[in-house]
Amino acid sequence: MRRRKAIRTTLGELIVALTDEAREFVSEPSDAYRLVSCILSDMAARKQLRFSKRAAHEPSLENESTREKAGQRLAG
């Protein structure tokens, strides 16, 4: 069985990253939000998302935009 790599990110950063990617595949901007909602719902249902009680504060990333932070974290 393949081991999964844990990616630590905030829910907001995950939503931003998914929304940016979803916009490339849909014609209407509002459809991107529906697609992201379906993706997050599916991930939660399959228990691929684990939520911690409190997000860790990373001061080294404060100066970067949210989109850049999300991309870096998702890229691993």
Biopython code that builds the backbone (N, CA, C, O; Angstrom):
import numpy as np
from Bio.PDB.StructureBuilder import StructureBuilder

atoms = [
    (1, "MET", "N", (0.843, -1.177, 0.000)),
    (1, "MET", "CA", (0.000, 0.000, 0.000)),
    (1, "MET", "C", (0.891, 1.244, 0.000)),
    (1, "MET", "O", (1.885, 1.303, 0.723)),
    (2, "ARG", "N", (0.535, 2.211, -0.797)),
    (2, "ARG", "CA", (1.313, 3.436, -0.925)),
    (2, "ARG", "C", (1.079, 4.379, 0.254)),
    (2, "ARG", "O", (-0.061, 4.614, 0.654)),
    (3, "ARG", "N", (2.155, 4.909, 0.800)),
    (3, "ARG", "CA", (2.028, 5.866, 1.893)),
    (3, "ARG", "C", (1.642, 7.216, 1.342)),
    (3, "ARG", "O", (2.140, 7.631, 0.295)),
    (4, "ARG", "N", (0.772, 7.892, 2.028)),
    (4, "ARG", "CA", (0.349, 9.220, 1.616)),
    (4, "ARG", "C", (1.194, 10.271, 2.300)),
    (4, "ARG", "O", (1.550, 10.138, 3.471)),
    (5, "LYS", "N", (1.507, 11.300, 1.570)),
    (5, "LYS", "CA", (2.272, 12.401, 2.125)),
    (5, "LYS", "C", (1.315, 13.393, 2.770)),
    (5, "LYS", "O", (0.366, 13.849, 2.131)),
    (6, "ALA", "N", (1.554, 13.723, 4.013)),
    (6, "ALA", "CA", (0.713, 14.687, 4.720)),
    (6, "ALA", "C", (1.090, 16.096, 4.286)),
    (6, "ALA", "O", (2.265, 16.461, 4.279)),
    (7, "ILE", "N", (0.092, 16.877, 3.929)),
    (7, "ILE", "CA", (0.296, 18.269, 3.541)),
    (7, "ILE", "C", (-0.436, 19.123, 4.554)),
    (7, "ILE", "O", (-1.651, 19.008, 4.720)),
    (8, "ARG", "N", (0.309, 19.979, 5.229)),
    (8, "ARG", "CA", (-0.294, 20.839, 6.245)),
    (8, "ARG", "C", (-0.587, 22.201, 5.635)),
    (8, "ARG", "O", (0.321, 22.898, 5.182)),
    (9, "THR", "N", (-1.849, 22.570, 5.629)),
    (9, "THR", "CA", (-2.275, 23.858, 5.105)),
    (9, "THR", "C", (-3.560, 24.256, 5.813)),
    (9, "THR", "O", (-4.198, 23.428, 6.464)),
    (10, "THR", "N", (-3.933, 25.503, 5.688)),
    (10, "THR", "CA", (-5.199, 25.930, 6.276)),
    (10, "THR", "C", (-6.311, 25.660, 5.279)),
    (10, "THR", "O", (-6.064, 25.520, 4.081)),
    (11, "LEU", "N", (-7.517, 25.589, 5.773)),
    (11, "LEU", "CA", (-8.658, 25.344, 4.908)),
    (11, "LEU", "C", (-8.813, 26.489, 3.902)),
    (11, "LEU", "O", (-9.139, 26.252, 2.739)),
    (12, "GLY", "N", (-8.583, 27.707, 4.340)),
    (12, "GLY", "CA", (-8.680, 28.861, 3.446)),
    (12, "GLY", "C", (-7.680, 28.784, 2.307)),
    (12, "GLY", "O", (-8.021, 29.075, 1.160)),
    (13, "GLU", "N", (-6.452, 28.397, 2.610)),
    (13, "GLU", "CA", (-5.429, 28.264, 1.567)),
    (13, "GLU", "C", (-5.781, 27.151, 0.586)),
    (13, "GLU", "O", (-5.532, 27.272, -0.613)),
    (14, "LEU", "N", (-6.354, 26.076, 1.094)),
    (14, "LEU", "CA", (-6.773, 24.976, 0.229)),
    (14, "LEU", "C", (-7.890, 25.434, -0.708)),
    (14, "LEU", "O", (-7.879, 25.115, -1.897)),
    (15, "ILE", "N", (-8.844, 26.175, -0.177)),
    (15, "ILE", "CA", (-9.952, 26.677, -0.996)),
    (15, "ILE", "C", (-9.438, 27.617, -2.082)),
    (15, "ILE", "O", (-9.864, 27.527, -3.234)),
    (16, "VAL", "N", (-8.531, 28.512, -1.725)),
    (16, "VAL", "CA", (-7.971, 29.443, -2.713)),
    (16, "VAL", "C", (-7.247, 28.682, -3.821)),
    (16, "VAL", "O", (-7.438, 28.969, -5.002)),
    (17, "ALA", "N", (-6.425, 27.724, -3.444)),
    (17, "ALA", "CA", (-5.666, 26.961, -4.442)),
    (17, "ALA", "C", (-6.591, 26.156, -5.349)),
    (17, "ALA", "O", (-6.395, 26.127, -6.564)),
    (18, "LEU", "N", (-7.596, 25.504, -4.769)),
    (18, "LEU", "CA", (-8.542, 24.730, -5.574)),
    (18, "LEU", "C", (-9.356, 25.635, -6.501)),
    (18, "LEU", "O", (-9.611, 25.281, -7.652)),
    (19, "THR", "N", (-9.759, 26.796, -6.000)),
    (19, "THR", "CA", (-10.534, 27.734, -6.813)),
    (19, "THR", "C", (-9.720, 28.229, -7.997)),
    (19, "THR", "O", (-10.228, 28.299, -9.116)),
    (20, "ASP", "N", (-8.475, 28.570, -7.761)),
    (20, "ASP", "CA", (-7.604, 29.024, -8.852)),
    (20, "ASP", "C", (-7.460, 27.952, -9.929)),
    (20, "ASP", "O", (-7.491, 28.256, -11.122)),
    (21, "GLU", "N", (-7.305, 26.718, -9.511)),
    (21, "GLU", "CA", (-7.168, 25.629, -10.479)),
    (21, "GLU", "C", (-8.493, 25.334, -11.175)),
    (21, "GLU", "O", (-8.512, 25.064, -12.375)),
    (22, "ALA", "N", (-9.599, 25.383, -10.437)),
    (22, "ALA", "CA", (-10.918, 25.067, -11.004)),
    (22, "ALA", "C", (-11.318, 26.076, -12.071)),
    (22, "ALA", "O", (-11.995, 25.711, -13.033)),
    (23, "ARG", "N", (-10.918, 27.327, -11.927)),
    (23, "ARG", "CA", (-11.275, 28.361, -12.901)),
    (23, "ARG", "C", (-10.763, 28.045, -14.303)),
    (23, "ARG", "O", (-11.329, 28.514, -15.290)),
    (24, "GLU", "N", (-9.714, 27.265, -14.396)),
    (24, "GLU", "CA", (-9.163, 26.903, -15.700)),
    (24, "GLU", "C", (-10.050, 25.894, -16.438)),
    (24, "GLU", "O", (-9.937, 25.750, -17.655)),
    (25, "PHE", "N", (-10.929, 25.197, -15.712)),
    (25, "PHE", "CA", (-11.716, 24.115, -16.297)),
    (25, "PHE", "C", (-13.197, 24.438, -16.477)),
    (25, "PHE", "O", (-13.938, 23.625, -17.030)),
    (26, "VAL", "N", (-13.639, 25.605, -16.023)),
    (26, "VAL", "CA", (-15.049, 25.971, -16.139)),
    (26, "VAL", "C", (-15.183, 27.287, -16.888)),
    (26, "VAL", "O", (-14.265, 28.107, -16.881)),
    (27, "SER", "N", (-16.328, 27.490, -17.534)),
    (27, "SER", "CA", (-16.525, 28.713, -18.304)),
    (27, "SER", "C", (-17.106, 29.848, -17.456)),
    (27, "SER", "O", (-16.801, 31.015, -17.702)),
    (28, "GLU", "N", (-17.926, 29.525, -16.477)),
    (28, "GLU", "CA", (-18.533, 30.530, -15.607)),
    (28, "GLU", "C", (-17.804, 30.586, -14.266)),
    (28, "GLU", "O", (-17.570, 29.547, -13.649)),
    (29, "PRO", "N", (-17.442, 31.784, -13.810)),
    (29, "PRO", "CA", (-16.729, 31.895, -12.518)),
    (29, "PRO", "C", (-17.499, 31.279, -11.347)),
    (29, "PRO", "O", (-16.891, 30.687, -10.456)),
    (30, "SER", "N", (-18.822, 31.410, -11.339)),
    (30, "SER", "CA", (-19.596, 30.853, -10.224)),
    (30, "SER", "C", (-19.539, 29.323, -10.208)),
    (30, "SER", "O", (-19.685, 28.705, -9.154)),
    (31, "ASP", "N", (-19.328, 28.719, -11.374)),
    (31, "ASP", "CA", (-19.212, 27.263, -11.429)),
    (31, "ASP", "C", (-17.946, 26.765, -10.737)),
    (31, "ASP", "O", (-17.909, 25.636, -10.249)),
    (32, "ALA", "N", (-16.924, 27.591, -10.695)),
    (32, "ALA", "CA", (-15.679, 27.210, -10.027)),
    (32, "ALA", "C", (-15.936, 26.967, -8.540)),
    (32, "ALA", "O", (-15.390, 26.031, -7.955)),
    (33, "TYR", "N", (-16.766, 27.810, -7.937)),
    (33, "TYR", "CA", (-17.064, 27.653, -6.506)),
    (33, "TYR", "C", (-17.860, 26.371, -6.255)),
    (33, "TYR", "O", (-17.648, 25.693, -5.250)),
    (34, "ARG", "N", (-18.765, 26.044, -7.158)),
    (34, "ARG", "CA", (-19.520, 24.793, -7.010)),
    (34, "ARG", "C", (-18.603, 23.586, -7.145)),
    (34, "ARG", "O", (-18.733, 22.612, -6.404)),
    (35, "LEU", "N", (-17.684, 23.657, -8.086)),
    (35, "LEU", "CA", (-16.732, 22.563, -8.283)),
    (35, "LEU", "C", (-15.850, 22.385, -7.048)),
    (35, "LEU", "O", (-15.626, 21.258, -6.606)),
    (36, "VAL", "N", (-15.352, 23.479, -6.493)),
    (36, "VAL", "CA", (-14.524, 23.420, -5.282)),
    (36, "VAL", "C", (-15.330, 22.840, -4.129)),
    (36, "VAL", "O", (-14.808, 22.048, -3.344)),
    (37, "SER", "N", (-16.581, 23.224, -4.021)),
    (37, "SER", "CA", (-17.440, 22.685, -2.968)),
    (37, "SER", "C", (-17.578, 21.174, -3.094)),
    (37, "SER", "O", (-17.512, 20.456, -2.096)),
    (38, "CYS", "N", (-17.768, 20.693, -4.311)),
    (38, "CYS", "CA", (-17.891, 19.248, -4.544)),
    (38, "CYS", "C", (-16.587, 18.527, -4.215)),
    (38, "CYS", "O", (-16.606, 17.452, -3.616)),
    (39, "ILE", "N", (-15.456, 19.114, -4.603)),
    (39, "ILE", "CA", (-14.158, 18.502, -4.327)),
    (39, "ILE", "C", (-13.925, 18.391, -2.829)),
    (39, "ILE", "O", (-13.538, 17.331, -2.336)),
    (40, "LEU", "N", (-14.162, 19.490, -2.093)),
    (40, "LEU", "CA", (-13.956, 19.476, -0.638)),
    (40, "LEU", "C", (-14.911, 18.513, 0.051)),
    (40, "LEU", "O", (-14.530, 17.825, 0.997)),
    (41, "SER", "N", (-16.150, 18.465, -0.423)),
    (41, "SER", "CA", (-17.127, 17.542, 0.149)),
    (41, "SER", "C", (-16.692, 16.094, -0.056)),
    (41, "SER", "O", (-16.789, 15.272, 0.855)),
    (42, "ASP", "N", (-16.217, 15.796, -1.249)),
    (42, "ASP", "CA", (-15.751, 14.444, -1.546)),
    (42, "ASP", "C", (-14.527, 14.083, -0.708)),
    (42, "ASP", "O", (-14.431, 12.972, -0.186)),
    (43, "MET", "N", (-13.603, 15.016, -0.582)),
    (43, "MET", "CA", (-12.396, 14.754, 0.207)),
    (43, "MET", "C", (-12.747, 14.514, 1.674)),
    (43, "MET", "O", (-12.178, 13.632, 2.317)),
    (44, "ALA", "N", (-13.682, 15.297, 2.197)),
    (44, "ALA", "CA", (-14.096, 15.121, 3.591)),
    (44, "ALA", "C", (-14.823, 13.795, 3.781)),
    (44, "ALA", "O", (-14.629, 13.117, 4.790)),
    (45, "ALA", "N", (-15.657, 13.424, 2.814)),
    (45, "ALA", "CA", (-16.401, 12.164, 2.910)),
    (45, "ALA", "C", (-15.466, 10.959, 2.863)),
    (45, "ALA", "O", (-15.720, 9.945, 3.513)),
    (46, "ARG", "N", (-14.395, 11.072, 2.100)),
    (46, "ARG", "CA", (-13.428, 9.968, 1.998)),
    (46, "ARG", "C", (-12.368, 10.031, 3.090)),
    (46, "ARG", "O", (-11.427, 9.237, 3.099)),
    (47, "LYS", "N", (-12.525, 10.969, 4.001)),
    (47, "LYS", "CA", (-11.608, 11.179, 5.126)),
    (47, "LYS", "C", (-10.183, 11.446, 4.653)),
    (47, "LYS", "O", (-9.215, 11.012, 5.278)),
    (48, "GLN", "N", (-10.071, 12.172, 3.532)),
    (48, "GLN", "CA", (-8.761, 12.587, 3.039)),
    (48, "GLN", "C", (-8.344, 13.915, 3.658)),
    (48, "GLN", "O", (-7.194, 14.335, 3.528)),
    (49, "LEU", "N", (-9.278, 14.569, 4.327)),
    (49, "LEU", "CA", (-8.980, 15.818, 5.022)),
    (49, "LEU", "C", (-9.009, 15.550, 6.517)),
    (49, "LEU", "O", (-9.915, 14.892, 7.028)),
    (50, "ARG", "N", (-8.026, 16.060, 7.194)),
    (50, "ARG", "CA", (-8.011, 15.982, 8.648)),
    (50, "ARG", "C", (-7.915, 17.405, 9.167)),
    (50, "ARG", "O", (-7.033, 18.166, 8.770)),
    (51, "PHE", "N", (-8.815, 17.749, 10.041)),
    (51, "PHE", "CA", (-8.856, 19.103, 10.571)),
    (51, "PHE", "C", (-8.281, 19.123, 11.979)),
    (51, "PHE", "O", (-8.674, 18.338, 12.842)),
    (52, "SER", "N", (-7.350, 20.031, 12.187)),
    (52, "SER", "CA", (-6.814, 20.190, 13.534)),
    (52, "SER", "C", (-7.632, 21.256, 14.243)),
    (52, "SER", "O", (-8.336, 22.039, 13.607)),
    (53, "LYS", "N", (-7.534, 21.279, 15.551)),
    (53, "LYS", "CA", (-8.308, 22.244, 16.318)),
    (53, "LYS", "C", (-7.843, 23.672, 16.073)),
    (53, "LYS", "O", (-8.651, 24.601, 16.055)),
    (54, "ARG", "N", (-6.549, 23.841, 15.887)),
    (54, "ARG", "CA", (-6.013, 25.186, 15.714)),
    (54, "ARG", "C", (-4.899, 25.154, 14.685)),
    (54, "ARG", "O", (-4.031, 24.282, 14.724)),
    (55, "ALA", "N", (-4.925, 26.092, 13.779)),
    (55, "ALA", "CA", (-3.898, 26.159, 12.743)),
    (55, "ALA", "C", (-2.604, 26.708, 13.330)),
    (55, "ALA", "O", (-2.622, 27.586, 14.193)),
    (56, "ALA", "N", (-1.496, 26.184, 12.856)),
    (56, "ALA", "CA", (-0.190, 26.662, 13.305)),
    (56, "ALA", "C", (0.126, 27.983, 12.613)),
    (56, "ALA", "O", (-0.196, 28.170, 11.440)),
    (57, "HIS", "N", (0.745, 28.880, 13.335)),
    (57, "HIS", "CA", (1.129, 30.179, 12.795)),
    (57, "HIS", "C", (2.540, 30.072, 12.230)),
    (57, "HIS", "O", (3.470, 29.671, 12.930)),
    (58, "GLU", "N", (2.693, 30.433, 10.962)),
    (58, "GLU", "CA", (3.997, 30.362, 10.323)),
    (58, "GLU", "C", (4.443, 31.763, 9.919)),
    (58, "GLU", "O", (4.092, 32.225, 8.833)),
    (59, "PRO", "N", (5.209, 32.448, 10.766)),
    (59, "PRO", "CA", (5.612, 33.827, 10.463)),
    (59, "PRO", "C", (6.500, 33.944, 9.237)),
    (59, "PRO", "O", (6.563, 35.019, 8.641)),
    (60, "SER", "N", (7.181, 32.894, 8.839)),
    (60, "SER", "CA", (8.070, 32.973, 7.681)),
    (60, "SER", "C", (7.301, 33.155, 6.385)),
    (60, "SER", "O", (7.884, 33.559, 5.379)),
    (61, "LEU", "N", (6.001, 32.866, 6.384)),
    (61, "LEU", "CA", (5.201, 32.977, 5.171)),
    (61, "LEU", "C", (4.276, 34.200, 5.177)),
    (61, "LEU", "O", (3.474, 34.360, 4.257)),
    (62, "GLU", "N", (4.371, 35.066, 6.196)),
    (62, "GLU", "CA", (3.458, 36.188, 6.320)),
    (62, "GLU", "C", (3.542, 37.171, 5.159)),
    (62, "GLU", "O", (2.530, 37.772, 4.798)),
    (63, "ASN", "N", (4.700, 37.347, 4.573)),
    (63, "ASN", "CA", (4.866, 38.340, 3.532)),
    (63, "ASN", "C", (4.443, 37.861, 2.153)),
    (63, "ASN", "O", (4.362, 38.666, 1.225)),
    (64, "GLU", "N", (4.175, 36.590, 1.999)),
    (64, "GLU", "CA", (3.770, 36.047, 0.709)),
    (64, "GLU", "C", (2.253, 36.118, 0.569)),
    (64, "GLU", "O", (1.532, 36.138, 1.567)),
    (65, "SER", "N", (1.783, 36.154, -0.646)),
    (65, "SER", "CA", (0.339, 36.179, -0.866)),
    (65, "SER", "C", (-0.250, 34.821, -0.509)),
    (65, "SER", "O", (0.461, 33.817, -0.467)),
    (66, "THR", "N", (-1.535, 34.799, -0.256)),
    (66, "THR", "CA", (-2.221, 33.558, 0.093)),
    (66, "THR", "C", (-2.110, 32.541, -1.035)),
    (66, "THR", "O", (-1.942, 31.347, -0.785)),
    (67, "ARG", "N", (-2.202, 33.008, -2.268)),
    (67, "ARG", "CA", (-2.132, 32.102, -3.412)),
    (67, "ARG", "C", (-0.761, 31.434, -3.489)),
    (67, "ARG", "O", (-0.672, 30.233, -3.748)),
    (68, "GLU", "N", (0.303, 32.196, -3.268)),
    (68, "GLU", "CA", (1.651, 31.629, -3.312)),
    (68, "GLU", "C", (1.849, 30.621, -2.193)),
    (68, "GLU", "O", (2.430, 29.559, -2.415)),
    (69, "LYS", "N", (1.376, 30.937, -0.993)),
    (69, "LYS", "CA", (1.513, 30.016, 0.132)),
    (69, "LYS", "C", (0.785, 28.713, -0.149)),
    (69, "LYS", "O", (1.324, 27.632, 0.088)),
    (70, "ALA", "N", (-0.433, 28.811, -0.653)),
    (70, "ALA", "CA", (-1.208, 27.601, -0.931)),
    (70, "ALA", "C", (-0.532, 26.763, -1.995)),
    (70, "ALA", "O", (-0.477, 25.539, -1.878)),
    (71, "GLY", "N", (-0.023, 27.397, -3.018)),
    (71, "GLY", "CA", (0.658, 26.664, -4.092)),
    (71, "GLY", "C", (1.895, 25.955, -3.597)),
    (71, "GLY", "O", (2.163, 24.820, -3.991)),
    (72, "GLN", "N", (2.654, 26.614, -2.736)),
    (72, "GLN", "CA", (3.871, 26.014, -2.192)),
    (72, "GLN", "C", (3.540, 24.809, -1.337)),
    (72, "GLN", "O", (4.198, 23.773, -1.431)),
    (73, "ARG", "N", (2.528, 24.941, -0.509)),
    (73, "ARG", "CA", (2.177, 23.853, 0.393)),
    (73, "ARG", "C", (1.608, 22.663, -0.360)),
    (73, "ARG", "O", (1.912, 21.514, -0.039)),
    (74, "LEU", "N", (0.782, 22.939, -1.361)),
    (74, "LEU", "CA", (0.187, 21.836, -2.112)),
    (74, "LEU", "C", (1.220, 21.141, -2.986)),
    (74, "LEU", "O", (1.119, 19.943, -3.251)),
    (75, "ALA", "N", (2.212, 21.900, -3.428)),
    (75, "ALA", "CA", (3.260, 21.312, -4.272)),
    (75, "ALA", "C", (4.180, 20.413, -3.453)),
    (75, "ALA", "O", (4.850, 19.532, -3.994)),
    (76, "GLY", "N", (4.204, 20.648, -2.146)),
    (76, "GLY", "CA", (4.988, 19.785, -1.276)),
    (76, "GLY", "C", (6.364, 20.275, -1.139)),
    (76, "GLY", "O", (7.170, 19.665, -0.437)),
]
sb = StructureBuilder()
sb.init_structure("model")
sb.init_model(0)
sb.init_chain("A")
sb.init_seg("    ")
for serial, (resi, resn, name, xyz) in enumerate(atoms, 1):
    if name == "N":
        sb.init_residue(resn, " ", resi, " ")
    sb.init_atom(name, np.array(xyz, "f"), 0.0, 1.0, " ", f" {name:<3s}", serial, name[0])
structure = sb.get_structure()
